[in-house]
Structure formats: structure tokens, C-alpha cells
Amino acid sequence: MGAIERNGYRFVPEYSVIQQNGAIHVYNKEKFIEEIRFKFSGKFPEMDQIEDLVDKYCEQNNL
């Protein structure tokens, strides 16, 4: 899964299949802002799940 770009921010997902959890690292330009943690089931997280988390983050932070 690649990075998602929104309004000058970059969202980089990472995940562990063994632990069934992941994180989306949020960057503004090259500066790390924060980490959004999530859980999933299956072999990998669904892209829709990641996009929903990014959308929710953007709404909550007025991006």
C-alpha cells in the first residue's frame, strides 16, 4: 500500500499481519505529525478502511 496525499499532508500506512494491527503515519511536508493506530482482520487491511481513517482524520483536523 502506498502513501495517500491530501491537502499537503502525506499518510503512510504500515501494518503487521501477525499482530493484526497497523498505523498510519501522518506527515506535513517531511515533518512527522502523529500516528493513527488501527486493527484489522485477514491477510491485510482493506484500502477502504485506511481511506476512511484518513478521511475522518482530515475532517477532525479541518484539512
Secondary structure, 3 states (H helix, E strand, C coil): CCCEEECCEEEEEEEECCCCEEEEEEEECCEEEEEEEEECCCCCCCHHHHHHHHHHHHHHCCC
